[in-house]
Amino acid sequence: MDTVPGKAYAELITGSVIFGMLGIFVDWLDEVPTLPMIFYKQFFGVLSLLAFIIITGRMSLIVPRRKKRYLLLLGFINTSTILTYFICIRHTSFR
């Protein structure tokens, strides 16, 4: 068996487990308001991507060449999805 599909499956499983554990951390942070939590989640995600892009030398990935409205729409949808997910976790926790 080729190692590339195995690596891809391992990355997919790792990402799913980390995203699945996000609810536990949101539930533990009762005192932190939802909007600042989302801001810092998105902010550190962007910082991580920028660090990766700079380290690998793919600076051309930073500037969008086409479909800029589509990228803004995706950012809005992503942020609103995370907002509703965090609000649902807050209202359905068992504590």
Backbone as CSV, one residue per row, in Angstrom:
resi,resn,N_x,N_y,N_z,CA_x,CA_y,CA_z,C_x,C_y,C_z
1,MET,0.842,-1.191,0.000,0.000,0.000,0.000,0.877,1.241,0.000
2,ASP,0.446,2.225,-0.741,1.189,3.477,-0.834,1.074,4.257,0.477
3,THR,2.132,4.974,0.848,2.133,5.695,2.128,1.367,7.011,2.059
4,VAL,1.132,7.559,0.874,0.433,8.839,0.766,-1.025,8.719,1.226
5,PRO,-1.814,7.723,0.781,-3.172,7.616,1.315,-3.189,7.354,2.821
6,GLY,-2.236,6.596,3.319,-2.166,6.349,4.758,-1.900,7.630,5.528
7,LYS,-1.019,8.464,4.994,-0.734,9.748,5.634,-1.955,10.658,5.563
8,ALA,-2.646,10.640,4.449,-3.846,11.468,4.305,-4.928,11.031,5.285
9,TYR,-5.107,9.734,5.455,-6.098,9.242,6.419,-5.713,9.618,7.845
10,ALA,-4.437,9.539,8.158,-3.984,9.903,9.508,-4.215,11.390,9.765
11,GLU,-3.948,12.223,8.758,-4.197,13.661,8.919,-5.687,13.947,9.059
12,LEU,-6.516,13.247,8.310,-7.962,13.433,8.402,-8.483,13.020,9.775
13,ILE,-8.029,11.908,10.283,-8.459,11.440,11.602,-7.965,12.382,12.694
14,THR,-6.728,12.836,12.595,-6.186,13.766,13.593,-6.968,15.077,13.598
15,GLY,-7.247,15.623,12.436,-8.028,16.855,12.352,-9.432,16.678,12.899
16,SER,-10.050,15.540,12.629,-11.397,15.282,13.139,-11.412,15.172,14.652
17,VAL,-10.417,14.515,15.210,-10.343,14.385,16.673,-10.120,15.746,17.327
18,ILE,-9.226,16.544,16.758,-8.960,17.878,17.324,-10.210,18.752,17.232
19,PHE,-10.896,18.739,16.091,-12.112,19.545,15.953,-13.215,19.016,16.862
20,GLY,-13.279,17.710,17.057,-14.266,17.130,17.956,-14.023,17.504,19.409
21,MET,-12.774,17.701,19.788,-12.453,18.096,21.160,-12.685,19.586,21.401
22,LEU,-12.964,20.338,20.366,-13.193,21.769,20.503,-14.359,22.065,21.437
23,GLY,-15.392,21.257,21.397,-16.536,21.441,22.275,-16.179,21.326,23.746
24,ILE,-15.246,20.467,24.082,-14.811,20.313,25.472,-14.148,21.596,25.949
25,PHE,-13.292,22.167,25.119,-12.598,23.391,25.519,-13.546,24.577,25.596
26,VAL,-14.519,24.644,24.701,-15.506,25.724,24.756,-16.336,25.600,26.026
27,ASP,-16.673,24.390,26.409,-17.452,24.170,27.625,-16.645,24.529,28.877
28,TRP,-15.355,24.283,28.864,-14.509,24.619,30.024,-14.363,26.123,30.213
29,LEU,-14.420,26.884,29.145,-14.215,28.332,29.215,-15.549,29.056,29.381
30,ASP,-16.190,28.859,30.518,-17.498,29.468,30.759,-17.432,30.982,30.873
31,GLU,-16.375,31.521,31.445,-16.295,32.951,31.701,-15.927,33.778,30.463
32,VAL,-15.384,33.136,29.448,-14.966,33.866,28.242,-16.180,34.029,27.320
33,PRO,-16.489,35.258,26.898,-17.610,35.452,25.961,-17.352,34.763,24.626
34,THR,-18.418,34.494,23.911,-18.327,33.719,22.672,-17.586,34.463,21.561
35,LEU,-17.883,35.730,21.348,-17.264,36.459,20.233,-15.748,36.618,20.367
36,PRO,-15.214,36.980,21.550,-13.746,37.008,21.643,-13.104,35.633,21.449
37,MET,-13.800,34.573,21.872,-13.267,33.224,21.676,-13.167,32.896,20.188
38,ILE,-14.176,33.292,19.424,-14.153,33.064,17.977,-13.074,33.914,17.322
39,PHE,-12.937,35.164,17.769,-11.895,36.025,17.201,-10.522,35.403,17.391
40,TYR,-10.209,34.950,18.597,-8.883,34.395,18.838,-8.686,33.062,18.128
41,LYS,-9.737,32.279,17.966,-9.622,31.035,17.206,-9.266,31.345,15.753
42,GLN,-9.970,32.296,15.163,-9.687,32.664,13.780,-8.320,33.349,13.646
43,PHE,-7.990,34.212,14.609,-6.735,34.956,14.568,-5.527,34.015,14.609
44,PHE,-5.541,33.054,15.539,-4.406,32.137,15.625,-4.372,31.171,14.444
45,GLY,-5.532,30.886,13.847,-5.551,30.086,12.625,-4.880,30.806,11.474
46,VAL,-5.188,32.105,11.339,-4.560,32.905,10.279,-3.059,33.036,10.526
47,LEU,-2.670,33.259,11.791,-1.235,33.340,12.092,-0.509,32.040,11.757
48,SER,-1.141,30.910,12.052,-0.524,29.619,11.733,-0.370,29.441,10.229
49,LEU,-1.404,29.804,9.472,-1.314,29.687,8.020,-0.252,30.619,7.443
50,LEU,-0.188,31.852,7.965,0.842,32.781,7.491,2.247,32.269,7.799
51,ALA,2.431,31.719,8.984,3.742,31.167,9.335,4.104,30.016,8.396
52,PHE,3.134,29.154,8.103,3.384,28.033,7.191,3.731,28.535,5.791
53,ILE,2.987,29.542,5.317,3.236,30.081,3.979,4.616,30.733,3.905
54,ILE,4.993,31.452,4.942,6.301,32.114,4.943,7.427,31.090,5.031
55,ILE,7.266,30.079,5.863,8.311,29.061,6.025,8.504,28.265,4.736
56,THR,7.395,27.917,4.069,7.519,27.130,2.843,7.862,27.976,1.625
57,GLY,7.785,29.303,1.742,8.147,30.176,0.638,7.088,30.325,-0.426
58,ARG,5.848,30.054,-0.093,4.759,30.167,-1.063,4.018,31.488,-0.869
59,MET,4.720,32.582,-1.003,4.150,33.904,-0.761,3.069,34.260,-1.779
60,SER,3.050,33.611,-2.926,2.039,33.915,-3.941,0.648,33.460,-3.497
61,LEU,0.563,32.592,-2.484,-0.737,32.129,-2.003,-1.465,33.181,-1.179
62,ILE,-0.776,34.204,-0.733,-1.394,35.203,0.138,-2.332,36.122,-0.645
63,VAL,-1.958,36.511,-1.850,-2.747,37.469,-2.628,-3.773,36.716,-3.469
64,PRO,-5.072,36.939,-3.215,-6.087,36.293,-4.068,-6.156,36.966,-5.427
65,ARG,-6.106,36.191,-6.478,-6.103,36.743,-7.826,-7.510,36.874,-8.405
66,ARG,-8.387,35.961,-8.024,-9.747,35.986,-8.553,-10.712,35.501,-7.475
67,LYS,-11.962,35.715,-7.708,-13.045,35.307,-6.818,-12.879,35.875,-5.408
68,LYS,-12.602,37.164,-5.306,-12.416,37.800,-4.001,-13.721,37.837,-3.220
69,ARG,-14.833,38.052,-3.897,-16.133,38.042,-3.210,-16.444,36.660,-2.668
70,TYR,-16.070,35.651,-3.417,-16.266,34.271,-2.981,-15.468,33.993,-1.711
71,LEU,-14.248,34.480,-1.636,-13.435,34.304,-0.433,-14.039,35.023,0.769
72,LEU,-14.552,36.237,0.551,-15.221,36.957,1.635,-16.472,36.219,2.094
73,LEU,-17.228,35.675,1.165,-18.420,34.906,1.514,-18.052,33.664,2.313
74,LEU,-17.002,32.976,1.898,-16.554,31.794,2.644,-16.099,32.152,4.051
75,GLY,-15.411,33.280,4.201,-15.002,33.729,5.522,-16.185,34.048,6.407
76,PHE,-17.200,34.710,5.843,-18.409,35.023,6.599,-19.149,33.759,7.009
77,ILE,-19.294,32.821,6.084,-19.992,31.570,6.383,-19.229,30.771,7.428
78,ASN,-17.915,30.717,7.329,-17.103,29.996,8.302,-17.256,30.595,9.696
79,THR,-17.187,31.918,9.786,-17.304,32.577,11.085,-18.704,32.406,11.666
80,SER,-19.729,32.511,10.838,-21.086,32.334,11.355,-21.346,30.881,11.766
81,THR,-20.751,29.927,11.068,-20.887,28.521,11.460,-20.239,28.279,12.811
82,ILE,-19.059,28.823,13.021,-18.378,28.661,14.303,-19.155,29.364,15.407
83,LEU,-19.720,30.535,15.118,-20.524,31.253,16.100,-21.723,30.424,16.539
84,THR,-22.463,29.884,15.587,-23.622,29.075,15.963,-23.212,27.789,16.666
85,TYR,-22.091,27.198,16.282,-21.593,25.991,16.944,-21.234,26.274,18.400
86,PHE,-20.524,27.363,18.645,-20.146,27.718,20.007,-21.366,28.068,20.852
87,ILE,-22.341,28.774,20.273,-23.559,29.111,21.015,-24.329,27.850,21.370
88,CYS,-24.401,26.905,20.452,-25.078,25.633,20.744,-24.371,24.872,21.856
89,ILE,-23.054,24.892,21.860,-22.312,24.217,22.924,-22.612,24.886,24.257
90,ARG,-22.667,26.209,24.279,-22.954,26.946,25.520,-24.332,26.616,26.074
91,HIS,-25.316,26.475,25.191,-26.692,26.261,25.643,-27.027,24.806,25.920
92,THR,-26.213,23.878,25.457,-26.524,22.464,25.658,-25.509,21.757,26.542
93,SER,-24.673,22.490,27.259,-23.689,21.814,28.105,-24.384,21.235,29.329
94,PHE,-23.777,20.223,29.911,-24.373,19.497,31.025,-23.926,19.977,32.378
95,ARG,-23.231,21.081,32.460,-22.794,21.583,33.755,-23.854,22.371,34.422
